[in-house]
Amino acid sequence: MPFYDESAGEFRVYYLQEYRPNDWATYHPVHMISTTDFVNYGESGVVLPTGNRWAQDAAIGTGSVIKAHTGTYYFYYTGNKYQPSESECRQVVMCATSTDGINWTKTSFHLAPDTWYYYHDDFRDPEVFRTEDGVYHMLIATGKDGRNVLAHFTSSDCYNWTHKGIFMTTLWDRFYECPHVFKMGNWWYLVYSELHREIRRVQYFKATTFAGLAACTANDNPVWPDDHEGYLDSRGFYAGKTASDGTNRYIWGWCPTRREDNNTAVNNDNGEPDWAGTLVAHRLIQHDDGSLTLGEIEPVRTWFNDDVEVSTTSASLVAGGSLALPSLSEKTHLSFTVTASSAQTKFGVSIAQESWSGRYYSIIINPEANNRAKVNFEQEGPDAMGFIPYIDGYFFSQPADRVYHVDIYIDRSVFVLYINDQVCYTNRIYGLQNKPWTIRCYNGSVQITDIRQQVNDPNQTTNLSVVEGKEGAFKRLENGQLIICRDGHRYTSMGQKL
């Protein structure tokens, strides 16, 4: 739930704190972090606690923050009641206020669904924003009469709200979580997270007017904003919402963890990713036709300022050819340029080799029909499953000159790939560190140039080696001290957990 506070000159990201395990009745208090450079974040801890087990907000759900024209901050959020009776609503919209955006006081405000016959169990994720005419609007993800909808309310004072009916009926059997509305240039946007198990992506609609957004799903005849149904990223990025400092707009979401660190567990059939995960941020890029893509954040790019020595900065590869490069550190920026020989050329990057099985994972730029391509995730090697469904990217137009500028960011098990300011692909891939990465050509031929591997701290790449007898563990020097890393934790050489 990001918000740019102009008074403080910083981005504040409010989020639901997931504990594993959570308390059985009260969970997801709101925490806040803040940043000015997207590299360093200050932690404020709990800014909005849950109620007790009998309170309407025994558990807290997603909402939004706005600073009203009066200078008061309003935080609208979802109150989830534990074990409601038949006459009670499981979910209602609640509100807290603040004078500084950090210290919040809960109010008695409740917006309940039963007055307008919306669903008692789904009345959530309030999105509040102000249009140019000074009117405040609230969209709520809910349902009515067998259809999932976004309910619409308006206010002049952020406290007294008038029901305006259904703003949008969602397509087919879809449910739009975390709705988020903003204007960027001459376009209005609705960003949402599609709950449907076959999709589970952050998507968007666009229109030249606020009212035009509602028409994007009219009569179940979608007006998609681009040629890939408004997908902004892969299944590895969820619950994304944006904030702008007036110059750039950024989106924050989370990259889910997976049960048993299983890189193939990306759908309900073989293990839906766990709720919550690692915060990921991208920069929004607006194109001339109003369409959106996601790209690098400049301060993050420049943070990686130490080059790792590579064997070569350029190579020519033909079908079946590969180029192995140095082992990956905990945090690494990889960049290179690929010039493909034709629209049928297939190439990619291989990582996370499982030495005990010979399998490895590849992110492949796969040619598709009509001069398009798509990012696929595959398990390769002996007894590998090949293509991993549901975690692939979206279709995009191949560059006319066949030149792909590729940037990859790795932070522990989080993997983010950008291509030409046109493609963003986020994934959770376990087992990346202390293993080489490889550029591959599967068919056709490619010219690879400008290969760079960068870290922020040279010690990250010093004395990396596998700990004997413990697969997936490694040791390294940190400021001259030998540290053993295993099972997601850090230990001293004497075995003391850090």
Sequence and secondary structure as in RCSB ss.txt:
>XXXX:A:sequence
MPFYDESAGEFRVYYLQEYRPNDWATYHPVHMISTTDFVNYGESGVVLPTGNRWAQDAAIGTGSVIKAHTGTYYF
YYTGNKYQPSESECRQVVMCATSTDGINWTKTSFHLAPDTWYYYHDDFRDPEVFRTEDGVYHMLIATGKDGRNVL
AHFTSSDCYNWTHKGIFMTTLWDRFYECPHVFKMGNWWYLVYSELHREIRRVQYFKATTFAGLAACTANDNPVWP
DDHEGYLDSRGFYAGKTASDGTNRYIWGWCPTRREDNNTAVNNDNGEPDWAGTLVAHRLIQHDDGSLTLGEIEPV
RTWFNDDVEVSTTSASLVAGGSLALPSLSEKTHLSFTVTASSAQTKFGVSIAQESWSGRYYSIIINPEANNRAKV
NFEQEGPDAMGFIPYIDGYFFSQPADRVYHVDIYIDRSVFVLYINDQVCYTNRIYGLQNKPWTIRCYNGSVQITD
IRQQVNDPNQTTNLSVVEGKEGAFKRLENGQLIICRDGHRYTSMGQKL
>XXXX:A:secstr
 EEEETTTTEEEEEEE   SS  SSSB  EEEEEESSSS  EEEEEEE    TTSTTSEEEEEEEEE TTS EEE
EEEEE SS  TTS SEEEEEEEESSSSSEEEEEEEE SGGGT  SS EEEEEEEE TTS EEEEEEEEETTEEEE
EEEEESSSSS EEEEEEEE STT  EEEEEEEEETTEEEEEEEE  TTT  EEEEEESSHHHHHGGGGGG    S
STTTT  S TTSEEEEEEE SS EEEEEEEE  GGG TT  SGGG    S EEEEEEEEEE TTS EEEE  HHH
HHH  EE   S S EEEETT EEEEEE  SEEEEEEEEEESSTT EEEEEEEEETTTTEEEEEEEEEETTTEEEE
EEEEESTT  EE TT     EE  TT EEEEEEEEETTEEEEEETTTEEEEEE SS TTSEEEEEEEESEEEEEE
EEEEES GGGGSS EE TT TT EEEEETTEEEEEETTEEEETT  B 
